[in-house]
Amino acid sequence: MALASTQAAQARRQLVLNLFIYPGGHHEAGWRYPGARPERLLDITFYQDLARSAEAAKLDAVFFADGPAQVDNIRYASRFRLEPLTWLSAIAAATTHIGLIGTASTTYYEPYNLARLYASLDHLSGGRAGWNIVTTAVPQASANFGLAETPSHAERYARAAEFVDVVTKLWDSWEDDALVADPVSGLFADDSKIHPIEHVGRHYRVKGALNTPRIPQGRPVYVQAGSSDDGRSFAARYAEAIFTAHQTVESAKAFYADIKKQAAGLGRNPDHVKILPGISPYIGSTEAEARQLHEAFSDLIQPEYSISQLKQITGVDFSGHPLNGVVELDAFKDAGPAKLVASRFQLVVDIVRREKPTLRQLIDRLAGARGHYVVVGTPEKIADEIQHWFESGAADGFNVMPPWYAAGFDLFASQVVPILRKRGLFREDYTGRTLREHYGLPRPQSQFAEAARATA
Ligand SMILES: Cc1cc2nc3c(=O)[nH]c(=O)nc-3n(C[C@H](O)[C@H](O)[C@H](O)COP(=O)(O)O)c2cc1C
């Protein structure tokens, strides 16, 4: 009976929930909050425990951001980077169902290397790999790869499109039944079903095939994070899940409608493109308690860090601006290279236009989750917000961004998820093993197998 009701529940549109793991927590002072464990930030068992908690709550995946550069303002916040694929591989060994989404940049990788890495993660995890495709907007990164300057926004996205075409061919280059491994006949692999890809393009020349058999999911789940116009059209063409930042349900609804329309216009099934805004919950048994919790984090903010973060996002240096002085829109009119992450830049400008904050209020707004949606309230209120965005066409789910670990996530898992489950919005139990099955996505066929069948 339970399984039938689960399947019936699954048949209804189900909420997607990922745990976005960020060393030290998503609030910039999260590593300082009482109960946080900064001494465990390089301890793999800390992240394995977090992933097991997310799996126990039946979440879809854990998600790691990434950027191949040391950020400028490490002095006051735990902003170092765990290389996602290595840490996710260790998490795979400690879990059985939770999806594993790692960020990797098309600007600072080569397709063949990246295809091998994600093929390994998908094989070793039994089909749980997701690739968050970013073009990376951190100017410091180029200096780590011998580049005199960062390629332009448009150039990065042009490369990214070709990059995805190449790795897709590489993941398809072994047909599903190419690997035989028959000790009786002595045939290990049917090499007529392993295809060189012979790619020659503007940015890449790759002969192929991949040197790894086809992966359990066929291809990792393609996730994308970038919301500029270029980012949106790239996402509509390739993404199966999109991580995005929105402060209001209206902005999220407009983004959601735009992407779904663009995807449908390309002949894709819009249901196979999951829109996942970030949400950072501050949970209290009462509204007052939740507000106190949020204020306690604000009291731990170190403005030097916040102002350097603001400069990183907007290119504008507010270090000489009084904390209690109102931030004027004019301050952004000549903003320069920081427009590399166009969507995040626009998000800050929209806050300033809408709320006319003082500098202290602005850095407070951004400290919680770098511009993602921050919700402060009781578990019912947070579940209401999630349900409202989900049912009003603003989101297919969320990347959950706890202000601190592990209690910040434990509260969400123990107090908010059960309410969502009771409302029939979220799974009782996994009904599949792979990330594609959790997301309700089809397993793609190899383009070479399809071509071979077409000519047979
Ligand atoms: C929600 C969100 C998360 C992002 N996470 C990353 C990340 O982890 N690493 C990265 O290099 N870029 C990240 N980016 C930036 C973009 O993916 C990408 O680098 C691009 O250049 C800028 O995106 P946009 O201008 O299309 O918004 C993120 C962007 C958004 C909107």
The ligand as a Tripos MOL2 file, in Angstrom:
@<TRIPOS>MOLECULE
LIG
   31    33     1     0     0
SMALL
NO_CHARGES

@<TRIPOS>ATOM
      1 C1         22.7960   30.9960   -8.6100 C.3       1 LIG1
      2 C2         24.1480   31.1040   -9.2610 C.ar      1 LIG1
      3 C3         25.1970   30.3130   -8.7990 C.ar      1 LIG1
      4 C4         26.4590   30.3970   -9.3940 C.ar      1 LIG1
      5 N1         27.4790   29.6070   -8.9450 N.ar      1 LIG1
      6 C5         28.6890   29.6880   -9.5630 C.ar      1 LIG1
      7 C6         29.7800   28.8680   -9.1360 C.ar      1 LIG1
      8 O1         29.6780   28.0660   -8.2340 O.2       1 LIG1
      9 N2         30.9630   29.0150   -9.7850 N.ar      1 LIG1
     10 C7         31.1320   29.8810  -10.8260 C.ar      1 LIG1
     11 O2         32.2320   29.9470  -11.3740 O.2       1 LIG1
     12 N3         30.1180   30.6830  -11.2540 N.ar      1 LIG1
     13 C8         28.9140   30.5930  -10.6330 C.ar      1 LIG1
     14 N4         27.8970   31.3930  -11.0660 N.ar      1 LIG1
     15 C9         28.1360   32.3720  -12.1490 C.3       1 LIG1
     16 C10        27.6620   31.8120  -13.4700 C.3       1 LIG1
     17 O3         27.3950   30.5000  -13.4710 O.3       1 LIG1
     18 C11        28.6600   31.9480  -14.5620 C.3       1 LIG1
     19 O4         29.9400   31.9230  -14.0130 O.3       1 LIG1
     20 C12        28.4580   33.1130  -15.5180 C.3       1 LIG1
     21 O5         29.5780   33.6570  -15.9950 O.3       1 LIG1
     22 C13        27.7420   34.2790  -14.9560 C.3       1 LIG1
     23 O6         26.4330   34.0270  -15.0880 O.3       1 LIG1
     24 P1         25.3690   35.0820  -15.6560 P.3       1 LIG1
     25 O7         26.1150   36.3520  -16.0130 O.co2     1 LIG1
     26 O8         24.7700   34.4030  -16.8710 O.co2     1 LIG1
     27 O9         24.4020   35.2260  -14.5260 O.co2     1 LIG1
     28 C14        26.6440   31.3150  -10.4750 C.ar      1 LIG1
     29 C15        25.5890   32.1050  -10.9520 C.ar      1 LIG1
     30 C16        24.3420   32.0020  -10.3500 C.ar      1 LIG1
     31 C17        23.2010   32.8350  -10.8920 C.3       1 LIG1
@<TRIPOS>BOND
     1     1     2 1
     2     2     3 ar
     3     2    30 ar
     4     3     4 ar
     5     4     5 ar
     6     4    28 ar
     7     5     6 ar
     8     6     7 ar
     9     6    13 1
    10     7     8 2
    11     7     9 ar
    12     9    10 ar
    13    10    11 2
    14    10    12 ar
    15    12    13 ar
    16    13    14 ar
    17    14    15 1
    18    14    28 ar
    19    15    16 1
    20    16    17 1
    21    16    18 1
    22    18    19 1
    23    18    20 1
    24    20    21 1
    25    20    22 1
    26    22    23 1
    27    23    24 1
    28    24    25 2
    29    24    26 1
    30    24    27 1
    31    28    29 ar
    32    29    30 ar
    33    30    31 1
@<TRIPOS>SUBSTRUCTURE
     1 LIG1         1 GROUP 0 **** ****
